[in-house]
Amino acid sequence: MNTEIEDLVRKFVDGDHAAFAELVRRYEKKVYGVAYRMMGNHLDADDVTQEAFIRIYKNRESIKTASFFSCLLMKIATNFAIDLIRKKKNRFVAIDDDTTASQALKAQLIDKSLGPDESMESSELMAHVKKAVDMLPPRQRTAIILHDIEGFSKDEIADIMECPQATVRSNLHIARIKVKKWLTKNKP
Amino acid sequence: MPCHHFIELKVDDYLTGRLTPDDKRLFDDIIGRCPDCRSFLEEQRAAYDLIHEVSRPETPELYWSGLEKSILARIESSDIKTNNEIAADDAGPHRIWNAVIPLAASFLIFLVSLSMGDKVGKVAGSGPTAANTVEINSAQTSYASLIESPEIIAISYIAASPPGTFGF
């Protein structure tokens, strides 16, 4: 954590409005990225991002360090996103739903094995993987997005999700197996 | 520790390149000789590689400035208080009023009932004579006038009103 961020966080905790504006600028893309992957649409991601910053503003007096700031911000964002997901449960479809997989995508999946050396060139294929991630239960989805996409460590994720590291680990392993199975099953 | 426990414990750090050199050596050694651990790693790595490649959503630069403005406007326009400020407000003068008003109302009711009891006691002790009938009437009048006094009406109104009506 660089000293510039620490300085900004200290000023923000002391009520400096400009410091808060700067922190919004620095963290909005990361928060939005996680929110978008969790919610799957722009409107909800925008809602989650705004709410995360508003709530951290309200809780600024509890912030002790810069690393705590980013962790708390992510915690607020992911918890709010999980709440929203649970409220919109009817949006989720069964894991074996194959209706949206196009023929072209199926062909790509035949050609490309799911091996580690395969590169992801097609945005359609990426959308398919994203769909597999979207099928996961909220907490497994949160763990996989934070770890495999955003690069948070298990330690940080345990803080964000308020659970033991072992739970994060099992969420990650189960989520990966589910994603792999879903993608394999949806190959024609 | 059985080899698969070590692999399960370290596979995420292995995938993200966070393993220490010693752990990496041991990890590679186990993977080289245990088919089950190798199979587990391959499954995890296949999914990780796919998920890891999912790109960030593309958002126009204009959106970010709009988002910043929107967040800052919400903070400036609405009366957003920190949790400590809310707690301080709760502990402020409003809380004193919350305690004082019911206490004052109870005290007044106590005084009135005391005064009434005194009058009734006198009446009960001496029987209905012309003199104490006048006394009872005058006591009833003073009680009625007290009940109808603006202070009592105001206190009753405040006490009966829902919380928050008068700012406390």
Interface residues (C-beta under 8 A of the other chain):
Chain A: H17 F20 A21 V24 R25 E28 K29 Y32 G33 Y36 R37 H42 A45 D46 T49 Q50 F53 I54 Y57 K58 N59 R60 E61 S62 L114 G115 P116 E118 S119 M120 S123 M126 V129 K130 V133 I144 H147 D148 I149 G151 S153 K154 R169 L172 H173 A175 R176 I177 V179 K180 L183
Chain B: E8 L9 V11 D12 D13 L15 T16 R18 E42 E43 Q44 R45 A46 A47 Y48 D49 L50 I51 H52 E53 V54 S55 R56 P57 T59 W64 L67 E68 S70 I71 L72 R74 I75 I80 K81 T82 N83 N84
